[in-house]
């Protein structure tokens, strides 16, 4: 019975806690979440690029082939020096 229980849960309790904590903190840098850093327009632009990707081509390649301009400056994190 003990061996059956060990197969039910492959991650240790500590590993599970670390995953939960990482998810809670996810995207935070210097107190700001990624959403706060890039804003609505940044997420929209990133989504446009991601929506064009396929198994054969990245979003960047597909956009270039279709003549769609993607403004990466809207979602690239700017350095703290600027």
C-alpha positions in Angstrom: 0.0 0.0 0.0 2.8 2.4 0.8 4.4 1.8 -2.6 1.0 2.6 -4.3 0.8 5.9 -2.4 4.3 6.9 -3.6 3.2 6.5 -7.2 0.1 8.7 -6.7 2.2 11.7 -5.9 5.5 11.9 -7.9 6.6 15.3 -6.4 7.7 15.8 -2.9 5.7 18.1 -0.6 8.6 20.6 -0.8 8.6 20.5 -4.6 4.9 21.1 -4.6 5.3 24.1 -2.2 8.0 25.5 -4.5 5.8 25.2 -7.5 2.9 26.9 -5.8 5.1 29.7 -4.5 6.6 30.2 -8.0 3.1 30.4 -9.5 2.1 33.0 -6.9 5.1 35.1 -7.6 5.0 34.4 -11.4 5.8 37.4 -13.6 6.9 39.7 -10.7 10.0 41.7 -11.1 10.8 44.5 -8.7 7.3 44.5 -7.4 5.6 44.9 -10.8 4.0 42.1 -12.7 4.6 41.5 -16.3 1.1 42.9 -17.1 2.0 46.1 -15.3 5.3 46.3 -17.1 4.0 46.0 -20.7 0.3 47.0 -20.3 -2.6 46.2 -22.5 -1.1 47.2 -25.8 2.0 45.1 -25.1 -0.1 42.0 -24.4 -2.2 42.6 -27.6 0.9 42.9 -29.7 2.5 39.8 -28.2 -0.8 37.9 -28.8 -0.8 39.0 -32.5 2.7 37.5 -32.9 1.9 34.3 -31.0 -1.4 33.8 -32.9 0.5 33.7 -36.2 2.9 30.9 -35.1 2.5 27.4 -36.4 4.4 24.1 -35.9 6.5 25.0 -39.0 7.0 28.8 -38.4 7.5 31.1 -35.6 5.2 34.1 -35.2 8.0 36.4 -36.4 8.5 34.4 -39.6 4.8 34.1 -40.3 4.3 37.9 -39.8 7.2 38.7 -42.0 5.9 36.5 -44.8 2.4 37.9 -44.6 3.7 41.5 -44.4 2.3 42.1 -40.9 4.3 44.5 -38.8 4.7 43.5 -35.1 5.9 46.3 -32.8 8.1 44.4 -30.4 8.9 47.6 -28.5 5.4 47.4 -27.0 6.3 44.2 -25.1 10.0 44.2 -24.7 11.0 45.0 -21.1 12.9 48.3 -21.0 16.0 48.4 -18.8 15.7 50.1 -15.5 18.3 52.7 -16.6 16.0 54.4 -19.1 
